[in-house]
Amino acid sequence: MAKRKVKKIKISKKWIPAPLPASFMLTAILGFIISALWVFPLSYNWGLTFLIFFSLMFITAVINMTRAPPLPKYKK
């Protein structure tokens, strides 16, 4: 019986971030503000956790904004 040839799939080693919607950055900003003004004074641990979480979301949105390829525009 003949052996099958295995096709090798080329995988790009360059990292390309996925495009995120603008609402992701808006959620990060609003979440940070609400956490800083409302949650942090009530509970130090939860407030700090949410501040770190929303800060990471904001950093991700900024990286995405500068490095991600633009989305194609669809015509109606």
PDB file of N, H, CA, C and O in Angstrom:
ATOM      1  N   MET A   1       0.824  -1.172   0.000  1.00  0.00           N
ATOM      2  CA  MET A   1       0.000   0.000   0.000  1.00  0.00           C
ATOM      3  C   MET A   1       0.885   1.259   0.000  1.00  0.00           C
ATOM      4  O   MET A   1       1.887   1.316   0.713  1.00  0.00           O
ATOM      5  N   ALA A   2       0.518   2.243  -0.785  1.00  0.00           N
ATOM      6  H   ALA A   2      -0.296   2.197  -1.364  1.00  0.00           H
ATOM      7  CA  ALA A   2       1.315   3.461  -0.907  1.00  0.00           C
ATOM      8  C   ALA A   2       1.059   4.392   0.282  1.00  0.00           C
ATOM      9  O   ALA A   2      -0.046   4.469   0.819  1.00  0.00           O
ATOM     10  N   LYS A   3       2.116   5.088   0.665  1.00  0.00           N
ATOM     11  H   LYS A   3       3.014   5.025   0.229  1.00  0.00           H
ATOM     12  CA  LYS A   3       1.976   6.032   1.763  1.00  0.00           C
ATOM     13  C   LYS A   3       1.378   7.332   1.248  1.00  0.00           C
ATOM     14  O   LYS A   3       1.675   7.778   0.140  1.00  0.00           O
ATOM     15  N   ARG A   4       0.532   7.925   2.074  1.00  0.00           N
ATOM     16  H   ARG A   4       0.291   7.563   2.974  1.00  0.00           H
ATOM     17  CA  ARG A   4      -0.050   9.223   1.721  1.00  0.00           C
ATOM     18  C   ARG A   4       0.939  10.327   2.029  1.00  0.00           C
ATOM     19  O   ARG A   4       1.681  10.269   3.010  1.00  0.00           O
ATOM     20  N   LYS A   5       0.933  11.324   1.181  1.00  0.00           N
ATOM     21  H   LYS A   5       0.330  11.371   0.384  1.00  0.00           H
ATOM     22  CA  LYS A   5       1.775  12.477   1.440  1.00  0.00           C
ATOM     23  C   LYS A   5       1.046  13.406   2.404  1.00  0.00           C
ATOM     24  O   LYS A   5      -0.128  13.723   2.216  1.00  0.00           O
ATOM     25  N   VAL A   6       1.750  13.827   3.421  1.00  0.00           N
ATOM     26  H   VAL A   6       2.704  13.569   3.574  1.00  0.00           H
ATOM     27  CA  VAL A   6       1.180  14.724   4.410  1.00  0.00           C
ATOM     28  C   VAL A   6       1.477  16.153   3.975  1.00  0.00           C
ATOM     29  O   VAL A   6       2.633  16.524   3.769  1.00  0.00           O
ATOM     30  N   LYS A   7       0.419  16.950   3.840  1.00  0.00           N
ATOM     31  H   LYS A   7      -0.519  16.648   4.008  1.00  0.00           H
ATOM     32  CA  LYS A   7       0.598  18.349   3.455  1.00  0.00           C
ATOM     33  C   LYS A   7       0.942  19.163   4.692  1.00  0.00           C
ATOM     34  O   LYS A   7       0.260  19.088   5.713  1.00  0.00           O
ATOM     35  N   LYS A   8       1.997  19.930   4.583  1.00  0.00           N
ATOM     36  H   LYS A   8       2.551  19.991   3.753  1.00  0.00           H
ATOM     37  CA  LYS A   8       2.389  20.780   5.694  1.00  0.00           C
ATOM     38  C   LYS A   8       1.681  22.129   5.555  1.00  0.00           C
ATOM     39  O   LYS A   8       1.653  22.736   4.485  1.00  0.00           O
ATOM     40  N   ILE A   9       1.119  22.565   6.661  1.00  0.00           N
ATOM     41  H   ILE A   9       1.141  22.072   7.530  1.00  0.00           H
ATOM     42  CA  ILE A   9       0.437  23.849   6.682  1.00  0.00           C
ATOM     43  C   ILE A   9       1.430  24.903   7.146  1.00  0.00           C
ATOM     44  O   ILE A   9       2.078  24.753   8.182  1.00  0.00           O
ATOM     45  N   LYS A  10       1.539  25.969   6.366  1.00  0.00           N
ATOM     46  H   LYS A  10       1.013  26.091   5.524  1.00  0.00           H
ATOM     47  CA  LYS A  10       2.441  27.049   6.742  1.00  0.00           C
ATOM     48  C   LYS A  10       1.759  27.924   7.782  1.00  0.00           C
ATOM     49  O   LYS A  10       0.664  28.441   7.562  1.00  0.00           O
ATOM     50  N   ILE A  11       2.419  28.078   8.905  1.00  0.00           N
ATOM     51  H   ILE A  11       3.309  27.658   9.084  1.00  0.00           H
ATOM     52  CA  ILE A  11       1.902  28.907   9.986  1.00  0.00           C
ATOM     53  C   ILE A  11       2.787  30.140  10.093  1.00  0.00           C
ATOM     54  O   ILE A  11       4.006  30.046  10.232  1.00  0.00           O
ATOM     55  N   SER A  12       2.147  31.283  10.025  1.00  0.00           N
ATOM     56  H   SER A  12       1.156  31.359   9.912  1.00  0.00           H
ATOM     57  CA  SER A  12       2.882  32.530  10.138  1.00  0.00           C
ATOM     58  C   SER A  12       3.352  32.718  11.575  1.00  0.00           C
ATOM     59  O   SER A  12       2.577  32.548  12.516  1.00  0.00           O
ATOM     60  N   LYS A  13       4.621  33.068  11.739  1.00  0.00           N
ATOM     61  H   LYS A  13       5.251  33.206  10.975  1.00  0.00           H
ATOM     62  CA  LYS A  13       5.153  33.277  13.076  1.00  0.00           C
ATOM     63  C   LYS A  13       5.005  34.722  13.532  1.00  0.00           C
ATOM     64  O   LYS A  13       5.325  35.050  14.674  1.00  0.00           O
ATOM     65  N   LYS A  14       4.524  35.582  12.650  1.00  0.00           N
ATOM     66  H   LYS A  14       4.264  35.315  11.722  1.00  0.00           H
ATOM     67  CA  LYS A  14       4.319  36.975  13.015  1.00  0.00           C
ATOM     68  C   LYS A  14       3.003  37.094  13.782  1.00  0.00           C
ATOM     69  O   LYS A  14       1.972  36.578  13.352  1.00  0.00           O
ATOM     70  N   TRP A  15       3.055  37.776  14.911  1.00  0.00           N
ATOM     71  H   TRP A  15       3.893  38.195  15.260  1.00  0.00           H
ATOM     72  CA  TRP A  15       1.866  37.942  15.744  1.00  0.00           C
ATOM     73  C   TRP A  15       1.009  39.075  15.205  1.00  0.00           C
ATOM     74  O   TRP A  15       1.485  40.200  15.057  1.00  0.00           O
ATOM     75  N   ILE A  16      -0.244  38.786  14.913  1.00  0.00           N
ATOM     76  H   ILE A  16      -0.631  37.871  15.033  1.00  0.00           H
ATOM     77  CA  ILE A  16      -1.188  39.790  14.413  1.00  0.00           C
ATOM     78  C   ILE A  16      -2.394  39.788  15.352  1.00  0.00           C
ATOM     79  O   ILE A  16      -3.096  38.782  15.448  1.00  0.00           O
ATOM     80  N   PRO A  17      -2.645  40.906  16.048  1.00  0.00           N
ATOM     81  CA  PRO A  17      -3.784  40.939  16.960  1.00  0.00           C
ATOM     82  C   PRO A  17      -5.100  40.974  16.196  1.00  0.00           C
ATOM     83  O   PRO A  17      -5.177  41.524  15.098  1.00  0.00           O
ATOM     84  N   ALA A  18      -6.121  40.390  16.780  1.00  0.00           N
ATOM     85  H   ALA A  18      -6.058  39.943  17.672  1.00  0.00           H
ATOM     86  CA  ALA A  18      -7.448  40.401  16.169  1.00  0.00           C
ATOM     87  C   ALA A  18      -8.081  41.770  16.382  1.00  0.00           C
ATOM     88  O   ALA A  18      -7.935  42.360  17.452  1.00  0.00           O
ATOM     89  N   PRO A  19      -8.783  42.279  15.374  1.00  0.00           N
ATOM     90  CA  PRO A  19      -9.428  43.579  15.546  1.00  0.00           C
ATOM     91  C   PRO A  19     -10.542  43.510  16.589  1.00  0.00           C
ATOM     92  O   PRO A  19     -11.359  42.589  16.573  1.00  0.00           O
ATOM     93  N   LEU A  20     -10.571  44.479  17.487  1.00  0.00           N
ATOM     94  H   LEU A  20      -9.908  45.227  17.500  1.00  0.00           H
ATOM     95  CA  LEU A  20     -11.597  44.555  18.523  1.00  0.00           C
ATOM     96  C   LEU A  20     -12.523  45.724  18.242  1.00  0.00           C
ATOM     97  O   LEU A  20     -12.098  46.722  17.659  1.00  0.00           O
ATOM     98  N   PRO A  21     -13.779  45.618  18.647  1.00  0.00           N
ATOM     99  CA  PRO A  21     -14.703  46.742  18.441  1.00  0.00           C
ATOM    100  C   PRO A  21     -14.383  47.905  19.382  1.00  0.00           C
ATOM    101  O   PRO A  21     -13.693  47.734  20.388  1.00  0.00           O
ATOM    102  N   ALA A  22     -14.889  49.076  19.043  1.00  0.00           N
ATOM    103  H   ALA A  22     -15.449  49.215  18.227  1.00  0.00           H
ATOM    104  CA  ALA A  22     -14.647  50.269  19.856  1.00  0.00           C
ATOM    105  C   ALA A  22     -15.316  50.154  21.220  1.00  0.00           C
ATOM    106  O   ALA A  22     -14.884  50.792  22.180  1.00  0.00           O
ATOM    107  N   SER A  23     -16.354  49.355  21.309  1.00  0.00           N
ATOM    108  H   SER A  23     -16.705  48.837  20.529  1.00  0.00           H
ATOM    109  CA  SER A  23     -17.042  49.188  22.591  1.00  0.00           C
ATOM    110  C   SER A  23     -16.148  48.517  23.624  1.00  0.00           C
ATOM    111  O   SER A  23     -16.384  48.666  24.823  1.00  0.00           O
ATOM    112  N   PHE A  24     -15.129  47.782  23.191  1.00  0.00           N
ATOM    113  H   PHE A  24     -14.938  47.661  22.217  1.00  0.00           H
ATOM    114  CA  PHE A  24     -14.183  47.150  24.124  1.00  0.00           C
ATOM    115  C   PHE A  24     -13.425  48.221  24.902  1.00  0.00           C
ATOM    116  O   PHE A  24     -13.278  48.121  26.120  1.00  0.00           O
ATOM    117  N   MET A  25     -12.942  49.249  24.197  1.00  0.00           N
ATOM    118  H   MET A  25     -13.061  49.331  23.207  1.00  0.00           H
ATOM    119  CA  MET A  25     -12.220  50.329  24.873  1.00  0.00           C
ATOM    120  C   MET A  25     -13.165  51.145  25.746  1.00  0.00           C
ATOM    121  O   MET A  25     -12.793  51.559  26.844  1.00  0.00           O
ATOM    122  N   LEU A  26     -14.374  51.376  25.272  1.00  0.00           N
ATOM    123  H   LEU A  26     -14.676  51.040  24.380  1.00  0.00           H
ATOM    124  CA  LEU A  26     -15.357  52.116  26.054  1.00  0.00           C
ATOM    125  C   LEU A  26     -15.680  51.378  27.350  1.00  0.00           C
ATOM    126  O   LEU A  26     -15.789  51.999  28.408  1.00  0.00           O
ATOM    127  N   THR A  27     -15.834  50.060  27.273  1.00  0.00           N
ATOM    128  H   THR A  27     -15.745  49.555  26.414  1.00  0.00           H
ATOM    129  CA  THR A  27     -16.089  49.253  28.468  1.00  0.00           C
ATOM    130  C   THR A  27     -14.918  49.338  29.441  1.00  0.00           C
ATOM    131  O   THR A  27     -15.122  49.413  30.652  1.00  0.00           O
ATOM    132  N   ALA A  28     -13.702  49.326  28.922  1.00  0.00           N
ATOM    133  H   ALA A  28     -13.536  49.265  27.938  1.00  0.00           H
ATOM    134  CA  ALA A  28     -12.517  49.419  29.783  1.00  0.00           C
ATOM    135  C   ALA A  28     -12.464  50.758  30.507  1.00  0.00           C
ATOM    136  O   ALA A  28     -12.161  50.804  31.699  1.00  0.00           O
ATOM    137  N   ILE A  29     -12.754  51.837  29.808  1.00  0.00           N
ATOM    138  H   ILE A  29     -13.000  51.800  28.840  1.00  0.00           H
ATOM    139  CA  ILE A  29     -12.710  53.169  30.419  1.00  0.00           C
ATOM    140  C   ILE A  29     -13.809  53.325  31.465  1.00  0.00           C
ATOM    141  O   ILE A  29     -13.552  53.766  32.585  1.00  0.00           O
ATOM    142  N   LEU A  30     -15.030  52.962  31.095  1.00  0.00           N
ATOM    143  H   LEU A  30     -15.239  52.604  30.185  1.00  0.00           H
ATOM    144  CA  LEU A  30     -16.147  53.092  32.039  1.00  0.00           C
ATOM    145  C   LEU A  30     -15.965  52.169  33.242  1.00  0.00           C
ATOM    146  O   LEU A  30     -16.241  52.563  34.375  1.00  0.00           O
ATOM    147  N   GLY A  31     -15.503  50.950  33.003  1.00  0.00           N
ATOM    148  H   GLY A  31     -15.278  50.630  32.083  1.00  0.00           H
ATOM    149  CA  GLY A  31     -15.265  50.027  34.106  1.00  0.00           C
ATOM    150  C   GLY A  31     -14.211  50.540  35.061  1.00  0.00           C
ATOM    151  O   GLY A  31     -14.349  50.385  36.275  1.00  0.00           O
ATOM    152  N   PHE A  32     -13.155  51.152  34.535  1.00  0.00           N
ATOM    153  H   PHE A  32     -13.043  51.278  33.549  1.00  0.00           H
ATOM    154  CA  PHE A  32     -12.106  51.704  35.391  1.00  0.00           C
ATOM    155  C   PHE A  32     -12.643  52.850  36.235  1.00  0.00           C
ATOM    156  O   PHE A  32     -12.371  52.925  37.433  1.00  0.00           O
ATOM    157  N   ILE A  33     -13.406  53.741  35.613  1.00  0.00           N
ATOM    158  H   ILE A  33     -13.627  53.680  34.640  1.00  0.00           H
ATOM    159  CA  ILE A  33     -13.954  54.892  36.347  1.00  0.00           C
ATOM    160  C   ILE A  33     -14.922  54.434  37.436  1.00  0.00           C
ATOM    161  O   ILE A  33     -14.846  54.906  38.570  1.00  0.00           O
ATOM    162  N   ILE A  34     -15.827  53.521  37.099  1.00  0.00           N
ATOM    163  H   ILE A  34     -15.889  53.138  36.177  1.00  0.00           H
ATOM    164  CA  ILE A  34     -16.791  53.025  38.089  1.00  0.00           C
ATOM    165  C   ILE A  34     -16.070  52.289  39.213  1.00  0.00           C
ATOM    166  O   ILE A  34     -16.431  52.436  40.381  1.00  0.00           O
ATOM    167  N   SER A  35     -15.063  51.505  38.872  1.00  0.00           N
ATOM    168  H   SER A  35     -14.771  51.386  37.923  1.00  0.00           H
ATOM    169  CA  SER A  35     -14.312  50.778  39.896  1.00  0.00           C
ATOM    170  C   SER A  35     -13.570  51.732  40.823  1.00  0.00           C
ATOM    171  O   SER A  35     -13.518  51.519  42.035  1.00  0.00           O
ATOM    172  N   ALA A  36     -13.000  52.776  40.253  1.00  0.00           N
ATOM    173  H   ALA A  36     -13.042  52.950  39.269  1.00  0.00           H
ATOM    174  CA  ALA A  36     -12.220  53.714  41.067  1.00  0.00           C
ATOM    175  C   ALA A  36     -13.110  54.561  41.972  1.00  0.00           C
ATOM    176  O   ALA A  36     -12.736  54.850  43.109  1.00  0.00           O
ATOM    177  N   LEU A  37     -14.269  54.959  41.487  1.00  0.00           N
ATOM    178  H   LEU A  37     -14.573  54.724  40.563  1.00  0.00           H
ATOM    179  CA  LEU A  37     -15.116  55.868  42.254  1.00  0.00           C
ATOM    180  C   LEU A  37     -16.138  55.165  43.150  1.00  0.00           C
ATOM    181  O   LEU A  37     -16.543  55.716  44.174  1.00  0.00           O
ATOM    182  N   TRP A  38     -16.555  53.960  42.778  1.00  0.00           N
ATOM    183  H   TRP A  38     -16.226  53.512  41.946  1.00  0.00           H
ATOM    184  CA  TRP A  38     -17.637  53.318  43.522  1.00  0.00           C
ATOM    185  C   TRP A  38     -17.201  52.040  44.236  1.00  0.00           C
ATOM    186  O   TRP A  38     -17.476  51.877  45.425  1.00  0.00           O
ATOM    187  N   VAL A  39     -16.532  51.144  43.538  1.00  0.00           N
ATOM    188  H   VAL A  39     -16.308  51.276  42.573  1.00  0.00           H
ATOM    189  CA  VAL A  39     -16.190  49.845  44.118  1.00  0.00           C
ATOM    190  C   VAL A  39     -14.991  49.955  45.065  1.00  0.00           C
ATOM    191  O   VAL A  39     -15.011  49.370  46.148  1.00  0.00           O
ATOM    192  N   PHE A  40     -13.962  50.684  44.679  1.00  0.00           N
ATOM    193  H   PHE A  40     -13.945  51.159  43.799  1.00  0.00           H
ATOM    194  CA  PHE A  40     -12.739  50.769  45.482  1.00  0.00           C
ATOM    195  C   PHE A  40     -12.994  51.307  46.892  1.00  0.00           C
ATOM    196  O   PHE A  40     -12.452  50.754  47.849  1.00  0.00           O
ATOM    197  N   PRO A  41     -13.799  52.365  47.058  1.00  0.00           N
ATOM    198  CA  PRO A  41     -14.049  52.825  48.438  1.00  0.00           C
ATOM    199  C   PRO A  41     -14.830  51.809  49.290  1.00  0.00           C
ATOM    200  O   PRO A  41     -14.672  51.777  50.510  1.00  0.00           O
ATOM    201  N   LEU A  42     -15.656  50.999  48.665  1.00  0.00           N
ATOM    202  H   LEU A  42     -15.785  51.025  47.673  1.00  0.00           H
ATOM    203  CA  LEU A  42     -16.442  50.021  49.420  1.00  0.00           C
ATOM    204  C   LEU A  42     -15.621  48.794  49.810  1.00  0.00           C
ATOM    205  O   LEU A  42     -15.713  48.316  50.940  1.00  0.00           O
ATOM    206  N   SER A  43     -14.820  48.287  48.873  1.00  0.00           N
ATOM    207  H   SER A  43     -14.746  48.675  47.954  1.00  0.00           H
ATOM    208  CA  SER A  43     -14.028  47.091  49.131  1.00  0.00           C
ATOM    209  C   SER A  43     -12.673  47.250  48.448  1.00  0.00           C
ATOM    210  O   SER A  43     -12.583  47.354  47.225  1.00  0.00           O
ATOM    211  N   TYR A  44     -11.625  47.267  49.266  1.00  0.00           N
ATOM    212  H   TYR A  44     -11.699  47.182  50.260  1.00  0.00           H
ATOM    213  CA  TYR A  44     -10.277  47.462  48.739  1.00  0.00           C
ATOM    214  C   TYR A  44      -9.877  46.331  47.790  1.00  0.00           C
ATOM    215  O   TYR A  44      -9.353  46.588  46.706  1.00  0.00           O
ATOM    216  N   ASN A  45     -10.122  45.078  48.194  1.00  0.00           N
ATOM    217  H   ASN A  45     -10.547  44.870  49.075  1.00  0.00           H
ATOM    218  CA  ASN A  45      -9.696  43.937  47.381  1.00  0.00           C
ATOM    219  C   ASN A  45     -10.416  43.883  46.037  1.00  0.00           C
ATOM    220  O   ASN A  45      -9.774  43.736  44.998  1.00  0.00           O
ATOM    221  N   TRP A  46     -11.731  43.999  46.048  1.00  0.00           N
ATOM    222  H   TRP A  46     -12.253  44.119  46.893  1.00  0.00           H
ATOM    223  CA  TRP A  46     -12.492  43.960  44.788  1.00  0.00           C
ATOM    224  C   TRP A  46     -12.191  45.184  43.929  1.00  0.00           C
ATOM    225  O   TRP A  46     -12.087  45.073  42.707  1.00  0.00           O
ATOM    226  N   GLY A  47     -12.050  46.340  44.554  1.00  0.00           N
ATOM    227  H   GLY A  47     -12.134  46.430  45.547  1.00  0.00           H
ATOM    228  CA  GLY A  47     -11.745  47.551  43.803  1.00  0.00           C
ATOM    229  C   GLY A  47     -10.407  47.458  43.094  1.00  0.00           C
ATOM    230  O   GLY A  47     -10.285  47.828  41.926  1.00  0.00           O
ATOM    231  N   LEU A  48      -9.407  46.964  43.802  1.00  0.00           N
ATOM    232  H   LEU A  48      -9.506  46.663  44.751  1.00  0.00           H
ATOM    233  CA  LEU A  48      -8.084  46.813  43.201  1.00  0.00           C
ATOM    234  C   LEU A  48      -8.099  45.777  42.076  1.00  0.00           C
ATOM    235  O   LEU A  48      -7.466  45.960  41.037  1.00  0.00           O
ATOM    236  N   THR A  49      -8.827  44.700  42.301  1.00  0.00           N
ATOM    237  H   THR A  49      -9.342  44.552  43.146  1.00  0.00           H
ATOM    238  CA  THR A  49      -8.941  43.659  41.268  1.00  0.00           C
ATOM    239  C   THR A  49      -9.584  44.217  40.003  1.00  0.00           C
ATOM    240  O   THR A  49      -9.081  44.002  38.900  1.00  0.00           O
ATOM    241  N   PHE A  50     -10.687  44.926  40.159  1.00  0.00           N
ATOM    242  H   PHE A  50     -11.096  45.101  41.055  1.00  0.00           H
ATOM    243  CA  PHE A  50     -11.359  45.501  38.988  1.00  0.00           C
ATOM    244  C   PHE A  50     -10.506  46.571  38.312  1.00  0.00           C
ATOM    245  O   PHE A  50     -10.508  46.675  37.086  1.00  0.00           O
ATOM    246  N   LEU A  51      -9.780  47.367  39.092  1.00  0.00           N
ATOM    247  H   LEU A  51      -9.779  47.283  40.089  1.00  0.00           H
ATOM    248  CA  LEU A  51      -8.902  48.381  38.499  1.00  0.00           C
ATOM    249  C   LEU A  51      -7.814  47.731  37.646  1.00  0.00           C
ATOM    250  O   LEU A  51      -7.520  48.197  36.545  1.00  0.00           O
ATOM    251  N   ILE A  52      -7.224  46.665  38.152  1.00  0.00           N
ATOM    252  H   ILE A  52      -7.462  46.286  39.047  1.00  0.00           H
ATOM    253  CA  ILE A  52      -6.193  45.957  37.381  1.00  0.00           C
ATOM    254  C   ILE A  52      -6.799  45.343  36.125  1.00  0.00           C
ATOM    255  O   ILE A  52      -6.219  45.429  35.042  1.00  0.00           O
ATOM    256  N   PHE A  53      -7.965  44.725  36.272  1.00  0.00           N
ATOM    257  H   PHE A  53      -8.436  44.654  37.151  1.00  0.00           H
ATOM    258  CA  PHE A  53      -8.626  44.069  35.139  1.00  0.00           C
ATOM    259  C   PHE A  53      -8.960  45.071  34.038  1.00  0.00           C
ATOM    260  O   PHE A  53      -8.657  44.827  32.870  1.00  0.00           O
ATOM    261  N   PHE A  54      -9.578  46.189  34.393  1.00  0.00           N
ATOM    262  H   PHE A  54      -9.824  46.387  35.342  1.00  0.00           H
ATOM    263  CA  PHE A  54      -9.961  47.169  33.378  1.00  0.00           C
ATOM    264  C   PHE A  54      -8.745  47.904  32.823  1.00  0.00           C
ATOM    265  O   PHE A  54      -8.773  48.358  31.679  1.00  0.00           O
ATOM    266  N   SER A  55      -7.691  48.029  33.603  1.00  0.00           N
ATOM    267  H   SER A  55      -7.668  47.660  34.532  1.00  0.00           H
ATOM    268  CA  SER A  55      -6.454  48.608  33.074  1.00  0.00           C
ATOM    269  C   SER A  55      -5.854  47.701  32.003  1.00  0.00           C
ATOM    270  O   SER A  55      -5.399  48.176  30.963  1.00  0.00           O
ATOM    271  N   LEU A  56      -5.855  46.398  32.263  1.00  0.00           N
ATOM    272  H   LEU A  56      -6.224  46.012  33.109  1.00  0.00           H
ATOM    273  CA  LEU A  56      -5.366  45.456  31.253  1.00  0.00           C
ATOM    274  C   LEU A  56      -6.230  45.480  29.998  1.00  0.00           C
ATOM    275  O   LEU A  56      -5.716  45.371  28.885  1.00  0.00           O
ATOM    276  N   MET A  57      -7.544  45.622  30.175  1.00  0.00           N
ATOM    277  H   MET A  57      -7.961  45.711  31.079  1.00  0.00           H
ATOM    278  CA  MET A  57      -8.422  45.739  29.006  1.00  0.00           C
ATOM    279  C   MET A  57      -8.070  46.986  28.191  1.00  0.00           C
ATOM    280  O   MET A  57      -8.036  46.938  26.961  1.00  0.00           O
ATOM    281  N   PHE A  58      -7.809  48.096  28.875  1.00  0.00           N
ATOM    282  H   PHE A  58      -7.836  48.135  29.874  1.00  0.00           H
ATOM    283  CA  PHE A  58      -7.475  49.335  28.177  1.00  0.00           C
ATOM    284  C   PHE A  58      -6.143  49.206  27.434  1.00  0.00           C
ATOM    285  O   PHE A  58      -6.024  49.654  26.294  1.00  0.00           O
ATOM    286  N   ILE A  59      -5.153  48.602  28.069  1.00  0.00           N
ATOM    287  H   ILE A  59      -5.250  48.238  28.996  1.00  0.00           H
ATOM    288  CA  ILE A  59      -3.854  48.398  27.417  1.00  0.00           C
ATOM    289  C   ILE A  59      -4.015  47.510  26.188  1.00  0.00           C
ATOM    290  O   ILE A  59      -3.403  47.761  25.150  1.00  0.00           O
ATOM    291  N   THR A  60      -4.839  46.475  26.308  1.00  0.00           N
ATOM    292  H   THR A  60      -5.337  46.271  27.151  1.00  0.00           H
ATOM    293  CA  THR A  60      -5.111  45.598  25.166  1.00  0.00           C
ATOM    294  C   THR A  60      -5.769  46.380  24.024  1.00  0.00           C
ATOM    295  O   THR A  60      -5.425  46.186  22.858  1.00  0.00           O
ATOM    296  N   ALA A  61      -6.703  47.251  24.356  1.00  0.00           N
ATOM    297  H   ALA A  61      -6.983  47.409  25.303  1.00  0.00           H
ATOM    298  CA  ALA A  61      -7.377  48.042  23.325  1.00  0.00           C
ATOM    299  C   ALA A  61      -6.413  48.996  22.628  1.00  0.00           C
ATOM    300  O   ALA A  61      -6.508  49.201  21.418  1.00  0.00           O
ATOM    301  N   VAL A  62      -5.487  49.577  23.384  1.00  0.00           N
ATOM    302  H   VAL A  62      -5.410  49.411  24.367  1.00  0.00           H
ATOM    303  CA  VAL A  62      -4.513  50.502  22.779  1.00  0.00           C
ATOM    304  C   VAL A  62      -3.557  49.739  21.868  1.00  0.00           C
ATOM    305  O   VAL A  62      -3.256  50.195  20.765  1.00  0.00           O
ATOM    306  N   ILE A  63      -3.080  48.583  22.322  1.00  0.00           N
ATOM    307  H   ILE A  63      -3.324  48.213  23.218  1.00  0.00           H
ATOM    308  CA  ILE A  63      -2.204  47.768  21.478  1.00  0.00           C
ATOM    309  C   ILE A  63      -2.934  47.363  20.211  1.00  0.00           C
ATOM    310  O   ILE A  63      -2.369  47.403  19.118  1.00  0.00           O
ATOM    311  N   ASN A  64      -4.178  46.978  20.359  1.00  0.00           N
ATOM    312  H   ASN A  64      -4.638  46.946  21.247  1.00  0.00           H
ATOM    313  CA  ASN A  64      -4.976  46.564  19.217  1.00  0.00           C
ATOM    314  C   ASN A  64      -5.177  47.721  18.247  1.00  0.00           C
ATOM    315  O   ASN A  64      -5.147  47.532  17.031  1.00  0.00           O
ATOM    316  N   MET A  65      -5.382  48.916  18.787  1.00  0.00           N
ATOM    317  H   MET A  65      -5.406  49.070  19.774  1.00  0.00           H
ATOM    318  CA  MET A  65      -5.623  50.084  17.944  1.00  0.00           C
ATOM    319  C   MET A  65      -4.407  50.417  17.084  1.00  0.00           C
ATOM    320  O   MET A  65      -4.548  50.869  15.948  1.00  0.00           O
ATOM    321  N   THR A  66      -3.220  50.194  17.626  1.00  0.00           N
ATOM    322  H   THR A  66      -3.105  49.826  18.549  1.00  0.00           H
ATOM    323  CA  THR A  66      -2.006  50.571  16.903  1.00  0.00           C
ATOM    324  C   THR A  66      -1.470  49.460  16.006  1.00  0.00           C
ATOM    325  O   THR A  66      -0.793  49.752  15.020  1.00  0.00           O
ATOM    326  N   ARG A  67      -1.751  48.199  16.316  1.00  0.00           N
ATOM    327  H   ARG A  67      -2.301  47.961  17.117  1.00  0.00           H
ATOM    328  CA  ARG A  67      -1.126  47.088  15.586  1.00  0.00           C
ATOM    329  C   ARG A  67      -2.058  46.279  14.698  1.00  0.00           C
ATOM    330  O   ARG A  67      -1.599  45.649  13.745  1.00  0.00           O
ATOM    331  N   ALA A  68      -3.344  46.279  14.983  1.00  0.00           N
ATOM    332  H   ALA A  68      -3.717  46.790  15.757  1.00  0.00           H
ATOM    333  CA  ALA A  68      -4.267  45.421  14.234  1.00  0.00           C
ATOM    334  C   ALA A  68      -4.520  45.983  12.832  1.00  0.00           C
ATOM    335  O   ALA A  68      -4.542  47.200  12.647  1.00  0.00           O
ATOM    336  N   PRO A  69      -4.706  45.114  11.859  1.00  0.00           N
ATOM    337  CA  PRO A  69      -5.057  45.588  10.519  1.00  0.00           C
ATOM    338  C   PRO A  69      -6.475  46.151  10.536  1.00  0.00           C
ATOM    339  O   PRO A  69      -7.318  45.668  11.292  1.00  0.00           O
ATOM    340  N   PRO A  70      -6.753  47.164   9.717  1.00  0.00           N
ATOM    341  CA  PRO A  70      -8.097  47.739   9.723  1.00  0.00           C
ATOM    342  C   PRO A  70      -9.126  46.753   9.185  1.00  0.00           C
ATOM    343  O   PRO A  70      -8.826  45.909   8.340  1.00  0.00           O
ATOM    344  N   LEU A  71     -10.341  46.883   9.696  1.00  0.00           N
ATOM    345  H   LEU A  71     -10.585  47.569  10.382  1.00  0.00           H
ATOM    346  CA  LEU A  71     -11.435  46.048   9.231  1.00  0.00           C
ATOM    347  C   LEU A  71     -11.867  46.510   7.837  1.00  0.00           C
ATOM    348  O   LEU A  71     -11.825  47.705   7.544  1.00  0.00           O
ATOM    349  N   PRO A  72     -12.280  45.578   6.979  1.00  0.00           N
ATOM    350  CA  PRO A  72     -12.769  46.010   5.659  1.00  0.00           C
ATOM    351  C   PRO A  72     -14.115  46.720   5.797  1.00  0.00           C
ATOM    352  O   PRO A  72     -14.927  46.374   6.655  1.00  0.00           O
ATOM    353  N   LYS A  73     -14.334  47.703   4.950  1.00  0.00           N
ATOM    354  H   LYS A  73     -13.674  47.983   4.253  1.00  0.00           H
ATOM    355  CA  LYS A  73     -15.595  48.443   4.992  1.00  0.00           C
ATOM    356  C   LYS A  73     -16.582  47.750   4.077  1.00  0.00           C
ATOM    357  O   LYS A  73     -16.282  47.452   2.921  1.00  0.00           O
ATOM    358  N   TYR A  74     -17.746  47.503   4.608  1.00  0.00           N
ATOM    359  H   TYR A  74     -17.989  47.746   5.547  1.00  0.00           H
ATOM    360  CA  TYR A  74     -18.791  46.830   3.843  1.00  0.00           C
ATOM    361  C   TYR A  74     -19.764  47.857   3.282  1.00  0.00           C
ATOM    362  O   TYR A  74     -20.168  48.792   3.971  1.00  0.00           O
ATOM    363  N   LYS A  75     -20.130  47.667   2.025  1.00  0.00           N
ATOM    364  H   LYS A  75     -19.801  46.907   1.465  1.00  0.00           H
ATOM    365  CA  LYS A  75     -21.101  48.550   1.399  1.00  0.00           C
ATOM    366  C   LYS A  75     -22.494  47.954   1.581  1.00  0.00           C
ATOM    367  O   LYS A  75     -22.684  46.741   1.495  1.00  0.00           O
ATOM    368  N   LYS A  76     -23.446  48.815   1.829  1.00  0.00           N
ATOM    369  H   LYS A  76     -23.292  49.801   1.899  1.00  0.00           H
ATOM    370  CA  LYS A  76     -24.822  48.350   1.997  1.00  0.00           C
ATOM    371  C   LYS A  76     -25.525  48.243   0.674  1.00  0.00           C
ATOM    372  O   LYS A  76     -26.696  47.865   0.626  1.00  0.00           O
TER     373      LYS A  76
END
